[in-house]
Amino acid sequence: MANKKLTKSADKKISGVLAGLAEYFGIDATLVRVAYVFLTIFTCFAGVLCYIIMAIIIPNAPTQSDNTTEIK
């Protein structure tokens, strides 16, 4: 099994949480976003609270500049 880590995505609409989940599970981000909207509506907006919690606890993805070293 590959060593995958759940992180927020750079392909973000609000904070990158749903796109990060889509990347982690290997599915299209649009499908995850649509499913999230329906689940949020049908659960009396409990999804909003879950989204806020995930936005706080899921780390940002490392950027290209985080991995480069300065050569002098």
Number of C-alpha atoms within 10 A of each C-alpha: 3 4 4 9 11 16 21 25 22 15 14 13 11 9 18 21 28 26 25 25 20 20 19 15 13 9 12 12 21 12 13 17 17 12 11 16 14 12 14 17 12 11 10 9 13 12 17 15 11 12 15 12 11 16 18 12 11 16 15 17 15 12 9 7 8 8 7 8 7 5 4 3
